[in-house]
Amino acid sequence: MSDDKTLSDRIDALESKLMFQDEAIETLNKTITEQWLKIDALTRQVLSLSDRLQEAEANTPGAANEPPPHY
């Protein structure tokens, strides 16, 4: 009888741990998904800003290495 109770307690403990692990995995999965979406949005924003900077540099009048007019 004692062995049955011990076995039942061990199974209950394992089921409890499994439930906690399932919840932890689901929470981590949601967190990773949210972070991936943010990383993707930031990557697109950096690429857009890089393109805009290249356009601005290309449209800058005069060479960047010319001395100022008072020289």
Secondary structure, 3 states (H helix, E strand, C coil): CHHHHHHHHHHHHHHHHHHHHHHHHHHHHHHHHHHHHHHHHHHHHHHHHHHHHHHHHHCCCCCCCCCCCCC
